């Protein structure tokens, strides 16, 4: 603070006025810690707001600026990404600061997409995911910690995070050694061995194949090229018998399978794989994209249709928004643009009546329950008039019933909009299909994202 003088007389009134304003600024920021500098006082408050009070000759100016606080960051994870562990174990994720529960939307699945029950515990900086039952050996597992599942003590949520690991009785080096020995046996005996042995341990050949498949490996049998035990940055696709209708030696089914796996890799890693492998054959991603183009397919592109996602009230506001945002993030990794259009029981209608959607839009509606009245409405002339040329895709997320093959879907208990004579709808799945709507029943984000991707390309 500067005190001006003139003719040897201190301007006391100005001094006292400035002093009073300065004191008032401190009183208004009572719960602060201050760091004073010449002519400026910087005050940092507990809610991450910085107030700077600049004192000049005759004025006091205050400005306020919100300082963004970084989200909690992962410092370690056990098992590490893509690890092979010898037996079932808990998964521990450690952050750089003390954490607390957010939405706790944490999902562990096996390679078949089956959700594994877990008990999730937070202690200090560590999140521990404990499988309720021992994890099965010879299986690869994927862990997804969704957006805002974890928060720091200030309420800052984490970004979506995924990792994978395999439970196996043998290491990667042992897998490669076993493959080499099995191939030598096949060359000599024109058949595979009944088992692959490691000391006193004998692994049946069928189980051994499953174990090595978790790492993208396979046994090269007589008459085929030997397997290449390289797994980094690859997408492994099951080889199918060639047919006369092939592109670069791949059937259309193989091409589509490779596309799905490349998409899944992109969703999990935020980039495309270096190449796509078919047995021992590796196709560079640039070449694979040319193959896709020849079949009218594409992983990413500029002509994608905009996607607008709504959700019923399924779990809670935090979890439901996190689910939508995770889908948006996965679609973004595939080059698609999607928007969160909000939550609520009527958003599937309001998104279409808003007048803000382009005519080529894809509308994705998430439901936590299959509502017979809503399904019936989608076949009505009124609904089709507001839908126009847009595509509407329904996602029935567990605990929703799976309507596939269902003979009759009863009226929902909270249906207060249909006439009393309405009791339900027969063959709801076929009703949707007959009216031009596709749907999926799944609680696995990868499956939902891939389904939307294919739909967006139509």
Secondary structure, 3 states (H helix, E strand, C coil): CCCCEECCEECHHHHHHHHHHHHHHHHHCCCEEEEEECCEEEEEECCCEEEEEEECCCCEEEEEEECCCCCCCEEEEECCCCEEECCCCCEEEEECCCEEECCCCEEEEECCCCEECEEEEEECCEEEEEECCCCCCCEEEEEEECCCCEEECCCCECCCEEEEEEECCCCHHHHHHHHHHHHHHHHHHCCCCCEEEECCEEEEHHHHHHHHHCCCCCCCCCCCCCCCCCCCCEEEECCCCCCCCEECCEEHHHHHHHHHHHHHHHHHHCCCCCEEEECCEEEEHHHHHHHHHHCCCCCCCCCCCCEEEEECCCCCHHHHHHHHHHHHHHHHHCCCCEEEEEECCCHHHHHHHCCCCCCCCEEEEEECCCCHHHHHHHCCHHHHHHHCCCEEEEEECCCCCCCCCCCEEECCCCCCCCCCCCCEEECHHHHHHHCCCEEEECCCHHHHHHHHHHHHHC
